[in-house]
Amino acid sequence: MSLVVYLAAGLFGLSAVVLLRRPRTAVRDPLTVSTCVAIFLGSLVFVCSAPLTLSAVNRLTGIPNFGAPLTYGMLCAYSCSLLILLIHWRGGPRERVRRMVLRSIAAYVPLIAAIVVLFALGDARTERLTDLDTYYANTPYLREMILLYLLGHSAATVTMCTLCVKWSREVTGLLRAGLRLILAGSLLDVFGFQLTKYTAVAARWTGHDLDALSTQVAPPLASLGALLCSAGFVLPRLLPAVVAQLNSLRDHRRLGPLWSRVGFASTAPKPPSAWWQLPRERLHWREVSIHDALLGLAPYFDDRVREQALAAALDAGCGAHEARIAAEAAMLADAARRAAAREEPPRAASGYRLHATEVSGTCGLVELAEALARPPAGVAVPDKSVRTSHG
């Protein structure tokens, strides 16, 4: 059981590490900080609740079952952090957000203190690592402590469910998907963890034994619910960055035919060859190098080649824009061939500007690369390719 709980804690905490991949900028964002704090506290709850951890804490402190109020207090702190996270996620006037955060803290700090006091007043001399909730369900003070931590956690998760349902109707896209994941995780916590705990404890009050609900059913469902919540918090923040990197990787590859033609003419510094360089950084280096190469090849542009290719593309049924790109590709390929062969540039300077140099982003360069790789029928593009090791 401890291994499963530790694994859940590790996966839960990994999402916080991902969000803090840029610590200097992350710590200035209250939303990122509150997200990471909530995830970190959730990981600590899992770690503290593992039987191996409970046994070690009890042994180090010399107090039987001291791990129980530690875990319960941590769970209440986690519940409070979830409410604070939702407050920051919702946003609003700064003073209103600050006031709601302080109210949440003011509600849960006394709750944690009450849990510690009730544990100190109760008699918990028999160490229980997995079934303390049901074993001491009828013990004075400890009974109230158990009920109090469950009620505190229930208040936070029910509030989360309510807010997620309300806000998911007001937003779209990834934020709505994230809210629905949080809602699914919270509902799993309510029905899979809390309801089973309440049922097992109430069974003890009536003289029945349903301890298996508390010891066997609740822990794995709580772990799954927490992971769903973590995914919901991280998804809207992380997925756009992942998609951007995948798009950069795709564009980097699509620029291959263009780079293979003009790379030799680039005088830009070589990019770092580190294997861990992200696709967006690789794409940036390739864009800079290609633009530098296009600038170096500009003296070799021949308007006659371009005009002939343009006429051929229009005769082949290409649209005006497609024909222009095809003509530019033919002119560029001819210029690269001349430059590689160290021929003299045309006497009449072209002064023509490629479409790729007039637009921002990579779309213009990608169109040019595709026209080089797959020219329209009837458009002759010199097939001599000059390869380079610039990367």
Secondary structure, DSSP 8 states (H G I E B T S, - for coil): -HHHHHHHHHHHHHHHHHHTSSHHHHTT-HHHHHHHHHHHHHHHHHHHHSHHHHHHHHHHHT-TTTHHHHHHHHHHHHHHHHHHHHHHHH---HHHHHHHHHHHHHHHHHHHHHHHHHHHHS---S--SS-HHHHTTTSTTHHHHHHHHHHHHHHHHHHHHHHHHHHHTT--HHHHHHHHHHHHHHHHIIIIIIHHHHHHHHHHHTT---HHIIIIIHHHHHHHHHHHHHHHHHHHHHHHHHHHHHHHHHHHHHTHHHHHHHGGG--S------TT--HHHHHHHHHHHHHHHHHHHGGG--HHHHHHHHHHHHHTT--HHHHHHHHHHHHHHHHHHHHHTT----SS------GGGTSSSSHHHHHHHHHHHS--TT-------------
